[in-house]
């Protein structure tokens, strides 16, 4: 019983201990704030990606895309395939797509590369939430199939034609898109061994803005019919699918593979996470790397505990002798010093978690105060394209941070604890 | 034979000193009977404290044996030795050796804190604190219970050390120069306390001192010079 009691009294007797506790608290607080903000960013990115993504997509496998992206070139009747996929019980909606790279040009001879995405307006909005990301008008058919305007309508990504500054700042598109603008699209296709140029004229009917630069800087939506006319094909390059529940993704994939039969090797079925694997992995890895780097603050604080406890062992040499004479074992002496490390880390974690939590939930208020008092903008909205700083308190992450910190503190307390336990009682009693 | 509580048989102790080994105790043999006051006298560096540490199981002899109730103490495991120090032995040191972060009463109950687990301590805490209060009052420290050890005078500190040694009702108390750091009046007070306790409760005391006047008052006395017992100068009453 004495170990915890005496450890507590020893700690209270020296004010230096508060610096050790503060060191751990600051480390834990910073870790919680940064992981929460990064968690908020990751959540926002995932939500944005999720919002514009279908649950599943079927397209020609990457290894065959060089030869052709069209379903028909792999003995797959896209209409029949679409109907069969729609008949799968787990599939709520399936929509055809025609995706093709092209160059966009305006009447004043400015150009930008785009990804032409031909969509079936009636089903597309049920598969992805496209209409939510339209700036001017949320109509279910996106006015893509309207007779008016003439030439046919196109939805352009907000940052098509934009360039990125070195700071990551995204400039508003140089084209300054507005409905009614005329654009021309040009692409080349290989037909019968010959490269053929395809051209078409379109009118901007809306602007697409998802908040994901990768999407907003290349996407150009046409109706499937118009895209097929533009590319002189009746085929498609992708089928996007919304499931009744995302948990059926595996089962639905299996059923689609069965439908594809012998052609299965030419196709790939990807979940939205597979499709956006690179960006999802990048943001998750960034969060992890930041956490690892910031954990160094905790390690530095643990070195502080090591130094403080080693000093305490020397200071308390005589007490070690007294405790031995009163019947304390070497293991008991070791525990006495381990408990001191444990108490420091526990209190440090407690203060760190509480202050980290309070700081995080008040992050935007703090940012506002910093701005109004000192004119300091922590997250300039023109750079980060965010109104409020996103944050997400993740309890398992906090538990992990706490457990790792406490474990590190115990590990760093082992050396002084063993040093104390190895002390000969007689030598300790003679120590003055 | 059954009344012998501690017996030294040709006990020796050497310490490494550079490349050589320094013999601090040589061929020491004696017996300590239950209920007696046994004193060890001698000049500084004679090996008195070393001998006390061997008897108190704080150290091990390098030659010969120390027997406690007929059992060779060299055969005790570290935890057995710690248990004996906690339950059967009491220690009083020249420099009191109190824990400065604890109060008088907390210092007194410290051996019980070491003995008990957390739950056992919580159950027995009030009873043991009462025992400590009553003991400290008997020793004239009733007004100093909540004081920190570093707020006491030398005599008060030594009385707290005696209370800490007595509280577990040990069979034997080892005193290493118990009056060595006190003025004459306080020294006399502590001596009379020891003799009183021996007389009242038959408690065995082993006292290491360089003061022959105190040593000679003991039931048995041995004199150590250069690590050896001086034959002609050991006495028994």
Interface residues (C-beta under 8 A of the other chain):
Chain A: X1 X2 X4 X5 X6 X9 X10 X12 X13 X318 X319 X321 X322 X323 X324 X325 X326 X327 X328 X329 X330 X332 X424 X425 X426 X429 X432
Chain B: X50 X53 X56 X58 X59 X78 X79 X82 X83 X84 X85 X86 X87 X91 X93 X95 X97 X98 X99 X100 X101 X102 X110 X111 X113 X114 X115 X116 X117 X118 X120 X121 X164
